[in-house]
């Protein structure tokens, strides 16, 4: 459902707030290094898709993590979204369960990679 004001500027403003909530206060600056691509990510993903009703932020992060982990080769994004998942209420135990579930559908190699990424994220969070 589009918001009342669906201009690009309004989507960017909503997206900037969403990025901070999901990815953290420095994420917008990090996305800014991507130039127009970063703007499109903010506007489209966080200013439009993440604003839709129907799924909570936690549910969206679970879906995002499952897809990224199953695709493989998205190590940086998996770690970013694991941290985001923790930020929006996914527990460490739930992240571990996602990795186990991943093994059943995407295979053990994908799950081994995801577990290694999770171990790194949890160690960084504990430091």
mmCIF file of the C-alpha atoms, coordinates in Angstrom:
data_MODEL
# 
_entry.id   MODEL 
# 
loop_
_atom_site.group_PDB 
_atom_site.id 
_atom_site.type_symbol 
_atom_site.label_atom_id 
_atom_site.label_alt_id 
_atom_site.label_comp_id 
_atom_site.label_asym_id 
_atom_site.label_entity_id 
_atom_site.label_seq_id 
_atom_site.pdbx_PDB_ins_code 
_atom_site.Cartn_x 
_atom_site.Cartn_y 
_atom_site.Cartn_z 
_atom_site.occupancy 
_atom_site.B_iso_or_equiv 
_atom_site.pdbx_formal_charge 
_atom_site.auth_seq_id 
_atom_site.auth_comp_id 
_atom_site.auth_asym_id 
_atom_site.auth_atom_id 
_atom_site.pdbx_PDB_model_num 
ATOM 1   C CA . UNK A 1 1   ? 0.000  0.000   0.000  1.00 0.00 ? 1   UNK A CA 1 
ATOM 2   C CA . UNK A 1 2   ? 1.580  3.275   -1.004 1.00 0.00 ? 2   UNK A CA 1 
ATOM 3   C CA . UNK A 1 3   ? 1.731  6.018   1.560  1.00 0.00 ? 3   UNK A CA 1 
ATOM 4   C CA . UNK A 1 4   ? -0.305 9.191   1.114  1.00 0.00 ? 4   UNK A CA 1 
ATOM 5   C CA . UNK A 1 5   ? 2.788  11.053  -0.083 1.00 0.00 ? 5   UNK A CA 1 
ATOM 6   C CA . UNK A 1 6   ? 4.578  8.698   -2.462 1.00 0.00 ? 6   UNK A CA 1 
ATOM 7   C CA . UNK A 1 7   ? 7.015  11.210  -3.917 1.00 0.00 ? 7   UNK A CA 1 
ATOM 8   C CA . UNK A 1 8   ? 10.614 10.141  -4.176 1.00 0.00 ? 8   UNK A CA 1 
ATOM 9   C CA . UNK A 1 9   ? 11.572 12.637  -1.454 1.00 0.00 ? 9   UNK A CA 1 
ATOM 10  C CA . UNK A 1 10  ? 8.895  11.254  0.890  1.00 0.00 ? 10  UNK A CA 1 
ATOM 11  C CA . UNK A 1 11  ? 9.997  7.666   0.227  1.00 0.00 ? 11  UNK A CA 1 
ATOM 12  C CA . UNK A 1 12  ? 13.591 8.689   0.912  1.00 0.00 ? 12  UNK A CA 1 
ATOM 13  C CA . UNK A 1 13  ? 12.618 10.342  4.192  1.00 0.00 ? 13  UNK A CA 1 
ATOM 14  C CA . UNK A 1 14  ? 10.601 7.279   5.294  1.00 0.00 ? 14  UNK A CA 1 
ATOM 15  C CA . UNK A 1 15  ? 13.415 5.051   4.106  1.00 0.00 ? 15  UNK A CA 1 
ATOM 16  C CA . UNK A 1 16  ? 16.056 6.960   6.047  1.00 0.00 ? 16  UNK A CA 1 
ATOM 17  C CA . UNK A 1 17  ? 14.040 6.431   9.229  1.00 0.00 ? 17  UNK A CA 1 
ATOM 18  C CA . UNK A 1 18  ? 13.574 2.749   8.370  1.00 0.00 ? 18  UNK A CA 1 
ATOM 19  C CA . UNK A 1 19  ? 17.283 2.266   7.687  1.00 0.00 ? 19  UNK A CA 1 
ATOM 20  C CA . UNK A 1 20  ? 18.137 3.706   11.097 1.00 0.00 ? 20  UNK A CA 1 
ATOM 21  C CA . UNK A 1 21  ? 15.578 1.495   12.823 1.00 0.00 ? 21  UNK A CA 1 
ATOM 22  C CA . UNK A 1 22  ? 16.580 -1.728  11.075 1.00 0.00 ? 22  UNK A CA 1 
ATOM 23  C CA . UNK A 1 23  ? 20.273 -1.316  10.262 1.00 0.00 ? 23  UNK A CA 1 
ATOM 24  C CA . UNK A 1 24  ? 21.336 1.214   12.879 1.00 0.00 ? 24  UNK A CA 1 
ATOM 25  C CA . UNK A 1 25  ? 22.220 4.895   13.114 1.00 0.00 ? 25  UNK A CA 1 
ATOM 26  C CA . UNK A 1 26  ? 25.306 4.759   10.856 1.00 0.00 ? 26  UNK A CA 1 
ATOM 27  C CA . UNK A 1 27  ? 23.745 2.736   8.049  1.00 0.00 ? 27  UNK A CA 1 
ATOM 28  C CA . UNK A 1 28  ? 22.497 5.731   6.079  1.00 0.00 ? 28  UNK A CA 1 
ATOM 29  C CA . UNK A 1 29  ? 26.045 7.108   5.916  1.00 0.00 ? 29  UNK A CA 1 
ATOM 30  C CA . UNK A 1 30  ? 27.289 3.716   4.736  1.00 0.00 ? 30  UNK A CA 1 
ATOM 31  C CA . UNK A 1 31  ? 24.614 3.565   2.036  1.00 0.00 ? 31  UNK A CA 1 
ATOM 32  C CA . UNK A 1 32  ? 25.515 7.118   0.966  1.00 0.00 ? 32  UNK A CA 1 
ATOM 33  C CA . UNK A 1 33  ? 28.903 5.795   -0.181 1.00 0.00 ? 33  UNK A CA 1 
ATOM 34  C CA . UNK A 1 34  ? 26.999 3.869   -2.876 1.00 0.00 ? 34  UNK A CA 1 
ATOM 35  C CA . UNK A 1 35  ? 25.755 7.088   -4.483 1.00 0.00 ? 35  UNK A CA 1 
ATOM 36  C CA . UNK A 1 36  ? 22.508 6.760   -6.413 1.00 0.00 ? 36  UNK A CA 1 
ATOM 37  C CA . UNK A 1 37  ? 22.389 3.015   -5.725 1.00 0.00 ? 37  UNK A CA 1 
ATOM 38  C CA . UNK A 1 38  ? 22.331 3.759   -1.985 1.00 0.00 ? 38  UNK A CA 1 
ATOM 39  C CA . UNK A 1 39  ? 19.524 6.280   -2.498 1.00 0.00 ? 39  UNK A CA 1 
ATOM 40  C CA . UNK A 1 40  ? 17.501 3.684   -4.426 1.00 0.00 ? 40  UNK A CA 1 
ATOM 41  C CA . UNK A 1 41  ? 18.040 1.114   -1.664 1.00 0.00 ? 41  UNK A CA 1 
ATOM 42  C CA . UNK A 1 42  ? 16.818 3.594   0.946  1.00 0.00 ? 42  UNK A CA 1 
ATOM 43  C CA . UNK A 1 43  ? 13.806 4.667   -1.113 1.00 0.00 ? 43  UNK A CA 1 
ATOM 44  C CA . UNK A 1 44  ? 12.718 1.301   -2.487 1.00 0.00 ? 44  UNK A CA 1 
ATOM 45  C CA . UNK A 1 45  ? 13.543 -1.204  0.223  1.00 0.00 ? 45  UNK A CA 1 
ATOM 46  C CA . UNK A 1 46  ? 13.165 0.882   3.375  1.00 0.00 ? 46  UNK A CA 1 
ATOM 47  C CA . UNK A 1 47  ? 10.894 3.677   2.157  1.00 0.00 ? 47  UNK A CA 1 
ATOM 48  C CA . UNK A 1 48  ? 8.464  1.448   0.291  1.00 0.00 ? 48  UNK A CA 1 
ATOM 49  C CA . UNK A 1 49  ? 8.714  -2.323  0.851  1.00 0.00 ? 49  UNK A CA 1 
ATOM 50  C CA . UNK A 1 50  ? 9.563  -2.242  4.571  1.00 0.00 ? 50  UNK A CA 1 
ATOM 51  C CA . UNK A 1 51  ? 6.701  0.212   5.138  1.00 0.00 ? 51  UNK A CA 1 
ATOM 52  C CA . UNK A 1 52  ? 4.057  -2.197  3.874  1.00 0.00 ? 52  UNK A CA 1 
ATOM 53  C CA . UNK A 1 53  ? 1.619  -3.723  6.349  1.00 0.00 ? 53  UNK A CA 1 
ATOM 54  C CA . UNK A 1 54  ? 1.418  -7.474  6.691  1.00 0.00 ? 54  UNK A CA 1 
ATOM 55  C CA . UNK A 1 55  ? 4.832  -8.366  8.106  1.00 0.00 ? 55  UNK A CA 1 
ATOM 56  C CA . UNK A 1 56  ? 6.630  -7.033  11.154 1.00 0.00 ? 56  UNK A CA 1 
ATOM 57  C CA . UNK A 1 57  ? 10.223 -5.836  10.896 1.00 0.00 ? 57  UNK A CA 1 
ATOM 58  C CA . UNK A 1 58  ? 11.273 -9.048  12.627 1.00 0.00 ? 58  UNK A CA 1 
ATOM 59  C CA . UNK A 1 59  ? 9.408  -11.166 10.082 1.00 0.00 ? 59  UNK A CA 1 
ATOM 60  C CA . UNK A 1 60  ? 10.903 -9.167  7.202  1.00 0.00 ? 60  UNK A CA 1 
ATOM 61  C CA . UNK A 1 61  ? 14.396 -9.712  8.612  1.00 0.00 ? 61  UNK A CA 1 
ATOM 62  C CA . UNK A 1 62  ? 13.783 -13.449 8.983  1.00 0.00 ? 62  UNK A CA 1 
ATOM 63  C CA . UNK A 1 63  ? 12.662 -13.632 5.344  1.00 0.00 ? 63  UNK A CA 1 
ATOM 64  C CA . UNK A 1 64  ? 15.603 -11.508 4.205  1.00 0.00 ? 64  UNK A CA 1 
ATOM 65  C CA . UNK A 1 65  ? 18.119 -13.609 6.110  1.00 0.00 ? 65  UNK A CA 1 
ATOM 66  C CA . UNK A 1 66  ? 16.707 -16.868 4.807  1.00 0.00 ? 66  UNK A CA 1 
ATOM 67  C CA . UNK A 1 67  ? 16.974 -15.666 1.216  1.00 0.00 ? 67  UNK A CA 1 
ATOM 68  C CA . UNK A 1 68  ? 20.460 -14.214 1.575  1.00 0.00 ? 68  UNK A CA 1 
ATOM 69  C CA . UNK A 1 69  ? 21.816 -17.272 3.374  1.00 0.00 ? 69  UNK A CA 1 
ATOM 70  C CA . UNK A 1 70  ? 20.272 -19.652 0.822  1.00 0.00 ? 70  UNK A CA 1 
ATOM 71  C CA . UNK A 1 71  ? 21.658 -17.700 -2.152 1.00 0.00 ? 71  UNK A CA 1 
ATOM 72  C CA . UNK A 1 72  ? 25.219 -17.962 -0.883 1.00 0.00 ? 72  UNK A CA 1 
ATOM 73  C CA . UNK A 1 73  ? 28.001 -15.539 -1.709 1.00 0.00 ? 73  UNK A CA 1 
ATOM 74  C CA . UNK A 1 74  ? 26.317 -12.711 0.180  1.00 0.00 ? 74  UNK A CA 1 
ATOM 75  C CA . UNK A 1 75  ? 28.520 -12.856 3.276  1.00 0.00 ? 75  UNK A CA 1 
ATOM 76  C CA . UNK A 1 76  ? 28.623 -9.131  3.973  1.00 0.00 ? 76  UNK A CA 1 
ATOM 77  C CA . UNK A 1 77  ? 24.871 -8.719  3.556  1.00 0.00 ? 77  UNK A CA 1 
ATOM 78  C CA . UNK A 1 78  ? 24.148 -11.798 5.709  1.00 0.00 ? 78  UNK A CA 1 
ATOM 79  C CA . UNK A 1 79  ? 26.171 -10.337 8.567  1.00 0.00 ? 79  UNK A CA 1 
ATOM 80  C CA . UNK A 1 80  ? 24.521 -6.917  8.184  1.00 0.00 ? 80  UNK A CA 1 
ATOM 81  C CA . UNK A 1 81  ? 21.082 -8.515  8.316  1.00 0.00 ? 81  UNK A CA 1 
ATOM 82  C CA . UNK A 1 82  ? 22.000 -10.797 11.225 1.00 0.00 ? 82  UNK A CA 1 
ATOM 83  C CA . UNK A 1 83  ? 22.884 -7.674  13.198 1.00 0.00 ? 83  UNK A CA 1 
ATOM 84  C CA . UNK A 1 84  ? 19.683 -6.030  11.985 1.00 0.00 ? 84  UNK A CA 1 
ATOM 85  C CA . UNK A 1 85  ? 17.743 -9.107  13.052 1.00 0.00 ? 85  UNK A CA 1 
ATOM 86  C CA . UNK A 1 86  ? 19.125 -8.817  16.562 1.00 0.00 ? 86  UNK A CA 1 
ATOM 87  C CA . UNK A 1 87  ? 18.194 -5.121  16.523 1.00 0.00 ? 87  UNK A CA 1 
ATOM 88  C CA . UNK A 1 88  ? 14.548 -5.829  15.601 1.00 0.00 ? 88  UNK A CA 1 
ATOM 89  C CA . UNK A 1 89  ? 14.014 -8.688  18.039 1.00 0.00 ? 89  UNK A CA 1 
ATOM 90  C CA . UNK A 1 90  ? 15.334 -11.913 16.540 1.00 0.00 ? 90  UNK A CA 1 
ATOM 91  C CA . UNK A 1 91  ? 17.064 -13.777 19.357 1.00 0.00 ? 91  UNK A CA 1 
ATOM 92  C CA . UNK A 1 92  ? 20.403 -15.548 19.117 1.00 0.00 ? 92  UNK A CA 1 
ATOM 93  C CA . UNK A 1 93  ? 18.578 -18.864 19.499 1.00 0.00 ? 93  UNK A CA 1 
ATOM 94  C CA . UNK A 1 94  ? 16.221 -17.957 16.654 1.00 0.00 ? 94  UNK A CA 1 
ATOM 95  C CA . UNK A 1 95  ? 19.195 -17.112 14.431 1.00 0.00 ? 95  UNK A CA 1 
ATOM 96  C CA . UNK A 1 96  ? 20.706 -20.504 15.229 1.00 0.00 ? 96  UNK A CA 1 
ATOM 97  C CA . UNK A 1 97  ? 17.402 -22.177 14.320 1.00 0.00 ? 97  UNK A CA 1 
ATOM 98  C CA . UNK A 1 98  ? 17.339 -20.325 10.993 1.00 0.00 ? 98  UNK A CA 1 
ATOM 99  C CA . UNK A 1 99  ? 20.733 -21.834 10.204 1.00 0.00 ? 99  UNK A CA 1 
ATOM 100 C CA . UNK A 1 100 ? 19.485 -25.335 11.060 1.00 0.00 ? 100 UNK A CA 1 
ATOM 101 C CA . UNK A 1 101 ? 16.395 -24.772 8.883  1.00 0.00 ? 101 UNK A CA 1 
ATOM 102 C CA . UNK A 1 102 ? 18.662 -23.544 6.104  1.00 0.00 ? 102 UNK A CA 1 
ATOM 103 C CA . UNK A 1 103 ? 20.551 -26.844 6.129  1.00 0.00 ? 103 UNK A CA 1 
ATOM 104 C CA . UNK A 1 104 ? 17.356 -28.742 5.351  1.00 0.00 ? 104 UNK A CA 1 
ATOM 105 C CA . UNK A 1 105 ? 16.467 -26.682 2.284  1.00 0.00 ? 105 UNK A CA 1 
ATOM 106 C CA . UNK A 1 106 ? 19.646 -25.057 0.973  1.00 0.00 ? 106 UNK A CA 1 
ATOM 107 C CA . UNK A 1 107 ? 22.155 -27.690 2.046  1.00 0.00 ? 107 UNK A CA 1 
ATOM 108 C CA . UNK A 1 108 ? 24.878 -28.114 4.585  1.00 0.00 ? 108 UNK A CA 1 
ATOM 109 C CA . UNK A 1 109 ? 27.488 -25.970 2.778  1.00 0.00 ? 109 UNK A CA 1 
ATOM 110 C CA . UNK A 1 110 ? 25.160 -22.943 2.921  1.00 0.00 ? 110 UNK A CA 1 
ATOM 111 C CA . UNK A 1 111 ? 24.396 -23.664 6.579  1.00 0.00 ? 111 UNK A CA 1 
ATOM 112 C CA . UNK A 1 112 ? 28.091 -24.046 7.450  1.00 0.00 ? 112 UNK A CA 1 
ATOM 113 C CA . UNK A 1 113 ? 28.812 -20.645 5.882  1.00 0.00 ? 113 UNK A CA 1 
ATOM 114 C CA . UNK A 1 114 ? 25.848 -19.064 7.673  1.00 0.00 ? 114 UNK A CA 1 
ATOM 115 C CA . UNK A 1 115 ? 26.923 -20.559 10.999 1.00 0.00 ? 115 UNK A CA 1 
ATOM 116 C CA . UNK A 1 116 ? 30.425 -19.137 10.542 1.00 0.00 ? 116 UNK A CA 1 
ATOM 117 C CA . UNK A 1 117 ? 28.919 -15.707 9.819  1.00 0.00 ? 117 UNK A CA 1 
ATOM 118 C CA . UNK A 1 118 ? 26.649 -15.989 12.848 1.00 0.00 ? 118 UNK A CA 1 
ATOM 119 C CA . UNK A 1 119 ? 29.615 -16.938 15.056 1.00 0.00 ? 119 UNK A CA 1 
ATOM 120 C CA . UNK A 1 120 ? 31.466 -13.830 13.835 1.00 0.00 ? 120 UNK A CA 1 
ATOM 121 C CA . UNK A 1 121 ? 28.472 -11.561 14.416 1.00 0.00 ? 121 UNK A CA 1 
ATOM 122 C CA . UNK A 1 122 ? 27.847 -12.888 17.924 1.00 0.00 ? 122 UNK A CA 1 
ATOM 123 C CA . UNK A 1 123 ? 31.534 -12.558 18.829 1.00 0.00 ? 123 UNK A CA 1 
ATOM 124 C CA . UNK A 1 124 ? 31.558 -8.965  17.549 1.00 0.00 ? 124 UNK A CA 1 
ATOM 125 C CA . UNK A 1 125 ? 28.349 -8.171  19.448 1.00 0.00 ? 125 UNK A CA 1 
ATOM 126 C CA . UNK A 1 126 ? 29.819 -9.635  22.654 1.00 0.00 ? 126 UNK A CA 1 
ATOM 127 C CA . UNK A 1 127 ? 33.039 -7.601  22.352 1.00 0.00 ? 127 UNK A CA 1 
# 
